[in-house]
């Protein structure tokens, strides 16, 4: 199984430690196509050509069997990836960390075709990943 993991890199403050834990966990189910994308600092990431990033990521997303997106921090890019995955009929799981005074994107939360897991404890999100990927054959 090939999984595309999406999370904010440039949009909102990335939660690198959490993203790496999620990627390691998802890796137990299959190949995380975007694993190396989260190994760069912001300063390193912006040195890549934007066209190259777009083409690479769209190729990975087309090839993916499923998308897992961490949507706690706002990101235009993650929203775009979610929309393309939905357009292409990919199974999608959204993970949103509940925090006082914040709400998830209305465009994502209001889309009843998307499964959004709202969590406070990371274990809840990891269990949701397992429940989402297991029936897909991972």
N, CA, C and O atoms as CSV, one atom per row, in Angstrom:
chain,resi,resn,atom,element,x,y,z
A,1,UNK,N,N,0.843,-1.180,0.000
A,1,UNK,CA,C,0.000,0.000,0.000
A,1,UNK,C,C,0.887,1.240,0.000
A,1,UNK,O,O,1.913,1.293,0.677
A,2,UNK,N,N,0.466,2.229,-0.771
A,2,UNK,CA,C,1.175,3.509,-0.830
A,2,UNK,C,C,0.268,4.587,-0.240
A,2,UNK,O,O,-0.874,4.766,-0.665
A,3,UNK,N,N,0.805,5.296,0.746
A,3,UNK,CA,C,0.036,6.322,1.440
A,3,UNK,C,C,0.705,7.678,1.244
A,3,UNK,O,O,1.916,7.828,1.409
A,4,UNK,N,N,-0.111,8.650,0.892
A,4,UNK,CA,C,0.351,10.034,0.776
A,4,UNK,C,C,-0.004,10.725,2.085
A,4,UNK,O,O,-1.180,10.841,2.429
A,5,UNK,N,N,1.003,11.180,2.810
A,5,UNK,CA,C,0.763,11.934,4.041
A,5,UNK,C,C,0.915,13.416,3.724
A,5,UNK,O,O,1.904,13.831,3.119
A,6,UNK,N,N,-0.067,14.211,4.136
A,6,UNK,CA,C,-0.037,15.659,3.922
A,6,UNK,C,C,-0.101,16.368,5.268
A,6,UNK,O,O,-0.847,15.972,6.163
A,7,UNK,N,N,0.691,17.417,5.391
A,7,UNK,CA,C,0.688,18.259,6.584
A,7,UNK,C,C,1.331,19.584,6.244
A,7,UNK,O,O,2.114,19.679,5.299
A,8,UNK,N,N,1.004,20.596,7.006
A,8,UNK,CA,C,1.492,21.940,6.721
A,8,UNK,C,C,3.012,22.025,6.857
A,8,UNK,O,O,3.574,21.648,7.885
A,9,UNK,N,N,3.663,22.521,5.820
A,9,UNK,CA,C,5.092,22.815,5.871
A,9,UNK,C,C,5.292,24.325,5.840
A,9,UNK,O,O,6.004,24.877,6.680
A,10,UNK,N,N,4.679,24.982,4.893
A,10,UNK,CA,C,4.820,26.431,4.756
A,10,UNK,C,C,3.634,27.196,5.334
A,10,UNK,O,O,3.794,28.338,5.765
A,11,UNK,N,N,2.449,26.592,5.350
A,11,UNK,CA,C,1.221,27.303,5.707
A,11,UNK,C,C,1.160,27.738,7.153
A,11,UNK,O,O,1.186,28.936,7.436
A,12,UNK,N,N,1.081,26.809,8.061
A,12,UNK,CA,C,1.037,27.104,9.489
A,12,UNK,C,C,2.273,26.524,10.129
A,12,UNK,O,O,3.080,25.875,9.463
A,13,UNK,N,N,2.423,26.749,11.392
A,13,UNK,CA,C,3.586,26.228,12.111
A,13,UNK,C,C,3.572,24.706,12.073
A,13,UNK,O,O,2.689,24.094,12.674
A,14,UNK,N,N,4.527,24.070,11.381
A,14,UNK,CA,C,4.520,22.611,11.317
A,14,UNK,C,C,4.882,22.000,12.671
A,14,UNK,O,O,5.724,22.520,13.403
A,15,UNK,N,N,4.233,20.901,12.978
A,15,UNK,CA,C,4.505,20.165,14.207
A,15,UNK,C,C,5.379,18.973,13.836
A,15,UNK,O,O,4.900,17.843,13.740
A,16,UNK,N,N,6.657,19.237,13.630
A,16,UNK,CA,C,7.580,18.239,13.081
A,16,UNK,C,C,7.618,16.950,13.887
A,16,UNK,O,O,7.591,15.863,13.309
A,17,UNK,N,N,7.680,17.049,15.215
A,17,UNK,CA,C,7.752,15.833,16.028
A,17,UNK,C,C,6.512,14.970,15.823
A,17,UNK,O,O,6.614,13.756,15.649
A,18,UNK,N,N,5.347,15.599,15.845
A,18,UNK,CA,C,4.092,14.871,15.648
A,18,UNK,C,C,4.033,14.284,14.234
A,18,UNK,O,O,3.624,13.135,14.065
A,19,UNK,N,N,4.429,15.046,13.230
A,19,UNK,CA,C,4.411,14.544,11.866
A,19,UNK,C,C,5.309,13.313,11.734
A,19,UNK,O,O,4.936,12.340,11.080
A,20,UNK,N,N,6.474,13.354,12.346
A,20,UNK,CA,C,7.383,12.211,12.256
A,20,UNK,C,C,6.809,10.986,12.969
A,20,UNK,O,O,6.966,9.865,12.484
A,21,UNK,N,N,6.141,11.184,14.120
A,21,UNK,CA,C,5.486,10.054,14.794
A,21,UNK,C,C,4.380,9.479,13.910
A,21,UNK,O,O,4.246,8.261,13.784
A,22,UNK,N,N,3.597,10.356,13.306
A,22,UNK,CA,C,2.528,9.904,12.410
A,22,UNK,C,C,3.095,9.128,11.223
A,22,UNK,O,O,2.590,8.059,10.883
A,23,UNK,N,N,4.121,9.651,10.605
A,23,UNK,CA,C,4.731,8.996,9.449
A,23,UNK,C,C,5.271,7.621,9.838
A,23,UNK,O,O,5.076,6.649,9.108
A,24,UNK,N,N,5.950,7.534,10.987
A,24,UNK,CA,C,6.455,6.228,11.449
A,24,UNK,C,C,5.292,5.258,11.641
A,24,UNK,O,O,5.388,4.086,11.278
A,25,UNK,N,N,4.199,5.748,12.211
A,25,UNK,CA,C,3.038,4.893,12.459
A,25,UNK,C,C,2.410,4.440,11.135
A,25,UNK,O,O,2.121,3.257,10.956
A,26,UNK,N,N,2.206,5.368,10.224
A,26,UNK,CA,C,1.627,5.032,8.923
A,26,UNK,C,C,2.531,4.045,8.191
A,26,UNK,O,O,2.037,3.170,7.479
A,27,UNK,N,N,3.840,4.171,8.354
A,27,UNK,CA,C,4.800,3.273,7.702
A,27,UNK,C,C,4.578,1.816,8.081
A,27,UNK,O,O,4.960,0.913,7.336
A,28,UNK,N,N,3.969,1.586,9.226
A,28,UNK,CA,C,3.639,0.223,9.624
A,28,UNK,C,C,2.571,-0.392,8.744
A,28,UNK,O,O,2.370,-1.606,8.770
A,29,UNK,N,N,1.887,0.423,7.970
A,29,UNK,CA,C,0.829,-0.043,7.075
A,29,UNK,C,C,1.269,-0.088,5.619
A,29,UNK,O,O,0.641,-0.761,4.801
A,30,UNK,N,N,2.341,0.621,5.292
A,30,UNK,CA,C,2.770,0.664,3.900
A,30,UNK,C,C,3.819,1.735,3.686
A,30,UNK,O,O,4.402,2.270,4.629
A,31,UNK,N,N,4.038,2.027,2.423
A,31,UNK,CA,C,5.049,3.005,2.030
A,31,UNK,C,C,4.453,4.414,2.094
A,31,UNK,O,O,3.442,4.694,1.450
A,32,UNK,N,N,5.084,5.302,2.874
A,32,UNK,CA,C,4.656,6.697,2.943
A,32,UNK,C,C,5.439,7.452,1.873
A,32,UNK,O,O,6.636,7.700,2.015
A,33,UNK,N,N,4.741,7.809,0.808
A,33,UNK,CA,C,5.406,8.408,-0.351
A,33,UNK,C,C,6.065,9.742,-0.026
A,33,UNK,O,O,7.090,10.089,-0.613
A,34,UNK,N,N,5.488,10.482,0.894
A,34,UNK,CA,C,5.971,11.830,1.216
A,34,UNK,C,C,6.893,11.867,2.428
A,34,UNK,O,O,7.189,12.945,2.943
A,35,UNK,N,N,7.342,10.729,2.880
A,35,UNK,CA,C,8.141,10.644,4.108
A,35,UNK,C,C,9.311,11.628,4.120
A,35,UNK,O,O,9.526,12.316,5.118
A,36,UNK,N,N,10.058,11.702,3.038
A,36,UNK,CA,C,11.243,12.563,3.016
A,36,UNK,C,C,10.899,14.044,2.957
A,36,UNK,O,O,11.731,14.881,3.307
A,37,UNK,N,N,9.696,14.384,2.523
A,37,UNK,CA,C,9.296,15.793,2.447
A,37,UNK,C,C,9.283,16.449,3.821
A,37,UNK,O,O,9.415,17.668,3.929
A,38,UNK,N,N,9.126,15.652,4.865
A,38,UNK,CA,C,9.033,16.198,6.214
A,38,UNK,C,C,10.356,16.102,6.962
A,38,UNK,O,O,10.404,16.294,8.177
A,39,UNK,N,N,11.428,15.804,6.236
A,39,UNK,CA,C,12.754,15.746,6.830
A,39,UNK,C,C,13.536,17.037,6.683
A,39,UNK,O,O,14.676,17.139,7.136
A,40,UNK,N,N,12.913,18.030,6.041
A,40,UNK,CA,C,13.596,19.296,5.792
A,40,UNK,C,C,13.095,20.366,6.742
A,40,UNK,O,O,11.943,20.342,7.173
A,41,UNK,N,N,13.962,21.294,7.060
A,41,UNK,CA,C,13.522,22.493,7.768
A,41,UNK,C,C,12.839,23.391,6.740
A,41,UNK,O,O,12.972,23.177,5.535
A,42,UNK,N,N,12.117,24.381,7.214
A,42,UNK,CA,C,11.458,25.328,6.316
A,42,UNK,C,C,12.479,25.973,5.383
A,42,UNK,O,O,12.245,26.071,4.179
A,43,UNK,N,N,13.611,26.413,5.935
A,43,UNK,CA,C,14.637,27.071,5.113
A,43,UNK,C,C,15.188,26.139,4.033
A,43,UNK,O,O,15.482,26.582,2.923
A,44,UNK,N,N,15.328,24.845,4.356
A,44,UNK,CA,C,15.798,23.888,3.362
A,44,UNK,C,C,14.730,23.634,2.306
A,44,UNK,O,O,15.033,23.544,1.116
A,45,UNK,N,N,13.491,23.522,2.740
A,45,UNK,CA,C,12.392,23.183,1.835
A,45,UNK,C,C,12.164,24.257,0.786
A,45,UNK,O,O,11.874,23.940,-0.367
A,46,UNK,N,N,12.289,25.525,1.167
A,46,UNK,CA,C,12.003,26.600,0.211
A,46,UNK,C,C,13.090,26.746,-0.851
A,46,UNK,O,O,12.919,27.503,-1.807
A,47,UNK,N,N,14.201,26.034,-0.697
A,47,UNK,CA,C,15.245,26.083,-1.724
A,47,UNK,C,C,14.900,25.234,-2.941
A,47,UNK,O,O,15.499,25.402,-4.003
A,48,UNK,N,N,13.935,24.317,-2.796
A,48,UNK,CA,C,13.517,23.501,-3.931
A,48,UNK,C,C,12.664,24.336,-4.875
A,48,UNK,O,O,11.941,25.235,-4.447
A,49,UNK,N,N,12.757,24.032,-6.145
A,49,UNK,CA,C,11.952,24.711,-7.156
A,49,UNK,C,C,10.482,24.334,-6.959
A,49,UNK,O,O,10.150,23.154,-6.845
A,50,UNK,N,N,9.605,25.338,-6.920
A,50,UNK,CA,C,8.188,25.107,-6.668
A,50,UNK,C,C,7.546,24.204,-7.724
A,50,UNK,O,O,6.709,23.364,-7.394
A,51,UNK,N,N,7.930,24.371,-8.979
A,51,UNK,CA,C,7.379,23.531,-10.043
A,51,UNK,C,C,7.781,22.084,-9.836
A,51,UNK,O,O,6.971,21.176,-10.023
A,52,UNK,N,N,9.018,21.868,-9.455
A,52,UNK,CA,C,9.501,20.516,-9.186
A,52,UNK,C,C,8.715,19.889,-8.029
A,52,UNK,O,O,8.307,18.731,-8.113
A,53,UNK,N,N,8.502,20.651,-6.950
A,53,UNK,CA,C,7.740,20.150,-5.795
A,53,UNK,C,C,6.327,19.777,-6.237
A,53,UNK,O,O,5.838,18.695,-5.914
A,54,UNK,N,N,5.673,20.672,-6.974
A,54,UNK,CA,C,4.309,20.420,-7.422
A,54,UNK,C,C,4.229,19.139,-8.257
A,54,UNK,O,O,3.386,18.280,-7.997
A,55,UNK,N,N,5.098,19.012,-9.249
A,55,UNK,CA,C,5.047,17.846,-10.133
A,55,UNK,C,C,5.362,16.555,-9.384
A,55,UNK,O,O,4.716,15.532,-9.609
A,56,UNK,N,N,6.347,16.598,-8.502
A,56,UNK,CA,C,6.699,15.412,-7.704
A,56,UNK,C,C,5.526,15.008,-6.833
A,56,UNK,O,O,5.145,13.838,-6.795
A,57,UNK,N,N,4.949,15.985,-6.126
A,57,UNK,CA,C,3.869,15.669,-5.195
A,57,UNK,C,C,2.608,15.200,-5.914
A,57,UNK,O,O,1.925,14.300,-5.425
A,58,UNK,N,N,2.287,15.785,-7.056
A,58,UNK,CA,C,1.115,15.326,-7.813
A,58,UNK,C,C,1.332,13.917,-8.346
A,58,UNK,O,O,0.393,13.122,-8.381
A,59,UNK,N,N,2.558,13.593,-8.762
A,59,UNK,CA,C,2.857,12.223,-9.188
A,59,UNK,C,C,2.665,11.251,-8.026
A,59,UNK,O,O,2.067,10.187,-8.194
A,60,UNK,N,N,3.169,11.615,-6.851
A,60,UNK,CA,C,2.999,10.761,-5.671
A,60,UNK,C,C,1.529,10.605,-5.330
A,60,UNK,O,O,1.076,9.496,-5.047
A,61,UNK,N,N,0.779,11.697,-5.353
A,61,UNK,CA,C,-0.633,11.636,-4.991
A,61,UNK,C,C,-1.412,10.769,-5.981
A,61,UNK,O,O,-2.277,9.996,-5.571
A,62,UNK,N,N,-1.119,10.887,-7.273
A,62,UNK,CA,C,-1.770,10.039,-8.279
A,62,UNK,C,C,-1.482,8.561,-8.012
A,62,UNK,O,O,-2.344,7.704,-8.207
A,63,UNK,N,N,-0.268,8.281,-7.568
A,63,UNK,CA,C,0.174,6.906,-7.342
A,63,UNK,C,C,-0.305,6.332,-6.007
A,63,UNK,O,O,-0.264,5.120,-5.801
A,64,UNK,N,N,-0.750,7.189,-5.116
A,64,UNK,CA,C,-1.117,6.759,-3.763
A,64,UNK,C,C,-2.424,5.968,-3.750
A,64,UNK,O,O,-3.315,6.191,-4.570
A,65,UNK,N,N,-2.512,5.050,-2.808
A,65,UNK,CA,C,-3.739,4.303,-2.575
A,65,UNK,C,C,-4.669,5.039,-1.621
A,65,UNK,O,O,-5.874,4.792,-1.610
A,66,UNK,N,N,-4.109,5.948,-0.816
A,66,UNK,CA,C,-4.902,6.690,0.169
A,66,UNK,C,C,-4.147,7.942,0.588
A,66,UNK,O,O,-2.934,8.051,0.410
A,67,UNK,N,N,-4.900,8.885,1.150
A,67,UNK,CA,C,-4.334,10.134,1.676
A,67,UNK,C,C,-4.675,10.242,3.158
A,67,UNK,O,O,-5.834,10.097,3.549
A,68,UNK,N,N,-3.667,10.496,3.975
A,68,UNK,CA,C,-3.863,10.864,5.375
A,68,UNK,C,C,-3.336,12.280,5.509
A,68,UNK,O,O,-2.172,12.547,5.210
A,69,UNK,N,N,-4.201,13.197,5.964
A,69,UNK,CA,C,-3.813,14.600,6.071
A,69,UNK,C,C,-3.976,15.087,7.493
A,69,UNK,O,O,-5.030,14.907,8.103
A,70,UNK,N,N,-2.927,15.705,8.024
A,70,UNK,CA,C,-2.975,16.351,9.332
A,70,UNK,C,C,-3.346,17.806,9.059
A,70,UNK,O,O,-2.552,18.554,8.489
A,71,UNK,N,N,-4.552,18.209,9.465
A,71,UNK,CA,C,-5.099,19.508,9.068
A,71,UNK,C,C,-5.244,20.481,10.242
A,71,UNK,O,O,-6.046,21.412,10.174
A,72,UNK,N,N,-4.484,20.277,11.307
A,72,UNK,CA,C,-4.580,21.163,12.479
A,72,UNK,C,C,-4.052,22.561,12.175
A,72,UNK,O,O,-4.579,23.544,12.695
A,73,UNK,N,N,-3.028,22.663,11.348
A,73,UNK,CA,C,-2.470,23.959,10.953
A,73,UNK,C,C,-2.959,24.273,9.542
A,73,UNK,O,O,-2.959,23.393,8.680
A,74,UNK,N,N,-3.371,25.501,9.299
A,74,UNK,CA,C,-3.877,25.838,7.969
A,74,UNK,C,C,-2.780,25.755,6.907
A,74,UNK,O,O,-1.622,26.096,7.148
A,75,UNK,N,N,-3.186,25.288,5.722
A,75,UNK,CA,C,-2.239,25.166,4.618
A,75,UNK,C,C,-3.000,25.110,3.308
A,75,UNK,O,O,-3.824,24.220,3.100
A,76,UNK,N,N,-2.725,26.066,2.417
A,76,UNK,CA,C,-3.337,26.034,1.091
A,76,UNK,C,C,-2.944,24.767,0.342
A,76,UNK,O,O,-3.771,24.149,-0.328
A,77,UNK,N,N,-1.667,24.385,0.464
A,77,UNK,CA,C,-1.185,23.207,-0.252
A,77,UNK,C,C,-1.892,21.943,0.183
A,77,UNK,O,O,-2.276,21.132,-0.660
A,78,UNK,N,N,-2.074,21.756,1.482
A,78,UNK,CA,C,-2.756,20.562,1.982
A,78,UNK,C,C,-4.207,20.564,1.503
A,78,UNK,O,O,-4.732,19.520,1.114
A,79,UNK,N,N,-4.849,21.713,1.529
A,79,UNK,CA,C,-6.213,21.807,1.019
A,79,UNK,C,C,-6.292,21.412,-0.446
A,79,UNK,O,O,-7.222,20.720,-0.861
A,80,UNK,N,N,-5.320,21.853,-1.222
A,80,UNK,CA,C,-5.263,21.513,-2.642
A,80,UNK,C,C,-5.094,20.007,-2.810
A,80,UNK,O,O,-5.777,19.387,-3.626
A,81,UNK,N,N,-4.189,19.425,-2.041
A,81,UNK,CA,C,-3.944,17.980,-2.131
A,81,UNK,C,C,-5.209,17.199,-1.773
A,81,UNK,O,O,-5.532,16.205,-2.425
A,82,UNK,N,N,-5.913,17.641,-0.753
A,82,UNK,CA,C,-7.156,16.976,-0.355
A,82,UNK,C,C,-8.180,17.052,-1.489
A,82,UNK,O,O,-8.833,16.059,-1.808
A,83,UNK,N,N,-8.316,18.227,-2.091
A,83,UNK,CA,C,-9.279,18.398,-3.184
A,83,UNK,C,C,-8.930,17.500,-4.374
A,83,UNK,O,O,-9.819,16.890,-4.970
A,84,UNK,N,N,-7.646,17.414,-4.722
A,84,UNK,CA,C,-7.242,16.556,-5.838
A,84,UNK,C,C,-7.496,15.088,-5.485
A,84,UNK,O,O,-7.986,14.334,-6.326
A,85,UNK,N,N,-7.176,14.675,-4.274
A,85,UNK,CA,C,-7.410,13.290,-3.865
A,85,UNK,C,C,-8.901,12.964,-3.917
A,85,UNK,O,O,-9.286,11.873,-4.337
A,86,UNK,N,N,-9.735,13.904,-3.494
A,86,UNK,CA,C,-11.181,13.690,-3.560
A,86,UNK,C,C,-11.629,13.577,-5.023
A,86,UNK,O,O,-12.410,12.692,-5.370
A,87,UNK,N,N,-11.133,14.469,-5.867
A,87,UNK,CA,C,-11.466,14.446,-7.296
A,87,UNK,C,C,-11.071,13.113,-7.930
A,87,UNK,O,O,-11.786,12.594,-8.787
A,88,UNK,N,N,-9.932,12.561,-7.507
A,88,UNK,CA,C,-9.428,11.320,-8.082
A,88,UNK,C,C,-9.978,10.071,-7.397
A,88,UNK,O,O,-9.585,8.956,-7.738
A,89,UNK,N,N,-10.887,10.250,-6.435
A,89,UNK,CA,C,-11.526,9.114,-5.783
A,89,UNK,C,C,-10.661,8.371,-4.786
A,89,UNK,O,O,-10.889,7.188,-4.529
A,90,UNK,N,N,-9.678,9.040,-4.223
A,90,UNK,CA,C,-8.802,8.407,-3.230
A,90,UNK,C,C,-9.497,8.368,-1.869
A,90,UNK,O,O,-10.205,9.314,-1.523
A,91,UNK,N,N,-9.316,7.306,-1.091
A,91,UNK,CA,C,-9.777,7.326,0.301
A,91,UNK,C,C,-8.980,8.379,1.076
A,91,UNK,O,O,-7.763,8.484,0.924
A,92,UNK,N,N,-9.681,9.155,1.908
A,92,UNK,CA,C,-9.061,10.290,2.607
A,92,UNK,C,C,-9.413,10.245,4.083
A,92,UNK,O,O,-10.566,10.032,4.457
A,93,UNK,N,N,-8.397,10.451,4.919
A,93,UNK,CA,C,-8.592,10.618,6.357
A,93,UNK,C,C,-7.969,11.938,6.766
A,93,UNK,O,O,-6.810,12.216,6.460
A,94,UNK,N,N,-8.763,12.757,7.470
A,94,UNK,CA,C,-8.280,14.034,7.986
A,94,UNK,C,C,-8.146,13.928,9.498
A,94,UNK,O,O,-9.023,13.387,10.171
A,95,UNK,N,N,-7.051,14.444,10.024
A,95,UNK,CA,C,-6.793,14.453,11.461
A,95,UNK,C,C,-6.692,15.903,11.918
A,95,UNK,O,O,-5.899,16.675,11.380
A,96,UNK,N,N,-7.496,16.267,12.909
A,96,UNK,CA,C,-7.511,17.640,13.414
A,96,UNK,C,C,-7.376,17.619,14.932
A,96,UNK,O,O,-8.196,17.022,15.630
A,97,UNK,N,N,-6.330,18.278,15.435
A,97,UNK,CA,C,-6.101,18.367,16.880
A,97,UNK,C,C,-6.960,19.502,17.442
A,97,UNK,O,O,-6.805,20.664,17.068
A,98,UNK,N,N,-7.864,19.136,18.343
A,98,UNK,CA,C,-8.754,20.125,18.958
A,98,UNK,C,C,-7.972,20.995,19.941
A,98,UNK,O,O,-7.243,20.494,20.797
A,99,UNK,N,N,-8.140,22.304,19.796
A,99,UNK,CA,C,-7.498,23.264,20.688
A,99,UNK,C,C,-8.499,24.349,21.041
A,99,UNK,O,O,-9.299,24.748,20.195
A,100,UNK,N,N,-8.468,24.831,22.272
A,100,UNK,CA,C,-9.402,25.890,22.663
A,100,UNK,C,C,-9.266,27.120,21.765
A,100,UNK,O,O,-8.157,27.563,21.463
A,101,UNK,N,N,-10.400,27.659,21.348
A,101,UNK,CA,C,-10.398,28.869,20.546
A,101,UNK,C,C,-10.130,28.663,19.067
A,101,UNK,O,O,-10.050,29.638,18.320
A,102,UNK,N,N,-9.987,27.419,18.623
A,102,UNK,CA,C,-9.734,27.138,17.203
A,102,UNK,C,C,-10.792,26.182,16.683
A,102,UNK,O,O,-11.366,25.392,17.432
A,103,UNK,N,N,-11.036,26.271,15.400
A,103,UNK,CA,C,-11.971,25.363,14.736
A,103,UNK,C,C,-11.335,24.868,13.448
A,103,UNK,O,O,-10.504,25.558,12.856
A,104,UNK,N,N,-11.721,23.677,13.014
A,104,UNK,CA,C,-11.203,23.186,11.739
A,104,UNK,C,C,-11.784,23.988,10.577
A,104,UNK,O,O,-12.796,24.673,10.726
A,105,UNK,N,N,-11.144,23.896,9.444
A,105,UNK,CA,C,-11.619,24.550,8.236
A,105,UNK,C,C,-13.063,24.146,7.951
A,105,UNK,O,O,-13.390,22.959,7.957
A,106,UNK,N,N,-13.923,25.122,7.704
A,106,UNK,CA,C,-15.319,24.845,7.366
A,106,UNK,C,C,-15.420,24.071,6.051
A,106,UNK,O,O,-16.301,23.227,5.893
A,107,UNK,N,N,-14.525,24.356,5.116
A,107,UNK,CA,C,-14.557,23.667,3.823
A,107,UNK,C,C,-14.256,22.179,3.982
A,107,UNK,O,O,-14.801,21.355,3.247
A,108,UNK,N,N,-13.408,21.835,4.922
A,108,UNK,CA,C,-13.107,20.423,5.168
A,108,UNK,C,C,-14.138,19.802,6.094
A,108,UNK,O,O,-14.662,18.723,5.820
A,109,UNK,N,N,-14.423,20.480,7.176
A,109,UNK,CA,C,-15.347,19.957,8.176
A,109,UNK,C,C,-16.768,19.844,7.629
A,109,UNK,O,O,-17.513,18.943,8.015
A,110,UNK,N,N,-17.139,20.745,6.743
A,110,UNK,CA,C,-18.480,20.731,6.182
A,110,UNK,C,C,-18.668,19.762,5.034
A,110,UNK,O,O,-19.801,19.519,4.617
A,111,UNK,N,N,-17.585,19.199,4.510
A,111,UNK,CA,C,-17.665,18.249,3.411
A,111,UNK,C,C,-17.965,16.869,3.976
A,111,UNK,O,O,-17.080,16.218,4.532
A,112,UNK,N,N,-19.186,16.429,3.839
A,112,UNK,CA,C,-19.601,15.140,4.417
A,112,UNK,C,C,-19.011,13.935,3.685
A,112,UNK,O,O,-19.193,12.798,4.121
A,113,UNK,N,N,-18.307,14.174,2.576
A,113,UNK,CA,C,-17.616,13.087,1.888
A,113,UNK,C,C,-16.245,12.806,2.496
A,113,UNK,O,O,-15.588,11.831,2.131
A,114,UNK,N,N,-15.814,13.662,3.426
A,114,UNK,CA,C,-14.504,13.506,4.056
A,114,UNK,C,C,-14.665,13.047,5.497
A,114,UNK,O,O,-15.539,13.527,6.218
A,115,UNK,N,N,-13.823,12.121,5.907
A,115,UNK,CA,C,-13.793,11.671,7.297
A,115,UNK,C,C,-12.778,12.506,8.060
A,115,UNK,O,O,-11.579,12.437,7.789
A,116,UNK,N,N,-13.261,13.299,9.019
A,116,UNK,CA,C,-12.361,14.091,9.859
A,116,UNK,C,C,-12.432,13.549,11.282
A,116,UNK,O,O,-13.504,13.463,11.882
A,117,UNK,N,N,-11.284,13.193,11.795
A,117,UNK,CA,C,-11.168,12.757,13.176
A,117,UNK,C,C,-10.652,13.943,13.985
A,117,UNK,O,O,-9.565,14.460,13.728
A,118,UNK,N,N,-11.442,14.362,14.958
A,118,UNK,CA,C,-11.036,15.426,15.869
A,118,UNK,C,C,-10.486,14.742,17.111
A,118,UNK,O,O,-11.170,13.933,17.738
A,119,UNK,N,N,-9.247,15.071,17.461
A,119,UNK,CA,C,-8.604,14.374,18.577
A,119,UNK,C,C,-7.968,15.364,19.543
A,119,UNK,O,O,-7.659,16.502,19.187
A,120,UNK,N,N,-7.783,14.907,20.757
A,120,UNK,CA,C,-7.022,15.670,21.750
A,120,UNK,C,C,-5.760,14.909,22.138
A,120,UNK,O,O,-4.725,15.510,22.424
A,121,UNK,N,N,-5.855,13.600,22.144
A,121,UNK,CA,C,-4.712,12.744,22.470
A,121,UNK,C,C,-4.190,12.105,21.187
A,121,UNK,O,O,-4.974,11.636,20.361
A,122,UNK,N,N,-2.886,12.086,21.021
A,122,UNK,CA,C,-2.295,11.537,19.806
A,122,UNK,C,C,-2.683,10.088,19.577
A,122,UNK,O,O,-2.827,9.657,18.433
A,123,UNK,N,N,-2.853,9.339,20.648
A,123,UNK,CA,C,-3.238,7.931,20.518
A,123,UNK,C,C,-4.569,7.785,19.774
A,123,UNK,O,O,-4.761,6.823,19.031
A,124,UNK,N,N,-5.485,8.737,19.971
A,124,UNK,CA,C,-6.767,8.719,19.249
A,124,UNK,C,C,-6.524,8.811,17.743
A,124,UNK,O,O,-7.143,8.086,16.963
A,125,UNK,N,N,-5.635,9.689,17.345
A,125,UNK,CA,C,-5.336,9.865,15.927
A,125,UNK,C,C,-4.659,8.615,15.364
A,125,UNK,O,O,-4.983,8.182,14.258
A,126,UNK,N,N,-3.729,8.035,16.109
A,126,UNK,CA,C,-3.031,6.838,15.632
A,126,UNK,C,C,-4.004,5.675,15.480
A,126,UNK,O,O,-3.909,4.910,14.520
A,127,UNK,N,N,-4.941,5.536,16.419
A,127,UNK,CA,C,-5.961,4.492,16.312
A,127,UNK,C,C,-6.857,4.724,15.092
A,127,UNK,O,O,-7.250,3.775,14.413
A,128,UNK,N,N,-7.175,5.988,14.820
A,128,UNK,CA,C,-7.990,6.315,13.651
A,128,UNK,C,C,-7.254,5.950,12.362
A,128,UNK,O,O,-7.869,5.460,11.415
A,129,UNK,N,N,-5.946,6.185,12.320
A,129,UNK,CA,C,-5.138,5.807,11.158
A,129,UNK,C,C,-5.227,4.296,10.945
A,129,UNK,O,O,-5.424,3.831,9.822
A,130,UNK,N,N,-5.081,3.539,12.025
A,130,UNK,CA,C,-5.166,2.078,11.920
A,130,UNK,C,C,-6.528,1.642,11.389
A,130,UNK,O,O,-6.608,0.800,10.495
A,131,UNK,N,N,-7.598,2.216,11.939
A,131,UNK,CA,C,-8.956,1.858,11.517
A,131,UNK,C,C,-9.211,2.233,10.061
A,131,UNK,O,O,-9.945,1.540,9.357
A,132,UNK,N,N,-8.608,3.325,9.611
A,132,UNK,CA,C,-8.779,3.794,8.238
A,132,UNK,C,C,-7.999,2.915,7.250
A,132,UNK,O,O,-8.537,2.523,6.215
A,133,UNK,N,N,-6.745,2.609,7.564
A,133,UNK,CA,C,-5.891,1.898,6.613
A,133,UNK,C,C,-6.122,0.393,6.592
A,133,UNK,O,O,-5.970,-0.232,5.542
A,134,UNK,N,N,-6.482,-0.202,7.715
A,134,UNK,CA,C,-6.636,-1.670,7.771
A,134,UNK,C,C,-7.591,-2.203,6.713
A,134,UNK,O,O,-7.240,-3.164,6.028
A,135,UNK,N,N,-8.785,-1.628,6.542
A,135,UNK,CA,C,-9.689,-2.184,5.522
A,135,UNK,C,C,-9.226,-1.944,4.075
A,135,UNK,O,O,-9.736,-2.564,3.141
A,136,UNK,N,N,-8.269,-1.052,3.908
A,136,UNK,CA,C,-7.768,-0.766,2.557
A,136,UNK,C,C,-6.709,-1.777,2.132
A,136,UNK,O,O,-6.186,-1.719,1.020
A,137,UNK,N,N,-6.403,-2.705,3.039
A,137,UNK,CA,C,-5.444,-3.746,2.686
A,137,UNK,C,C,-4.062,-3.526,3.200
A,137,UNK,O,O,-3.126,-4.235,2.828
A,138,UNK,N,N,-3.921,-2.518,4.080
A,138,UNK,CA,C,-2.579,-2.249,4.607
A,138,UNK,C,C,-2.341,-3.043,5.860
A,138,UNK,O,O,-1.267,-2.952,6.454
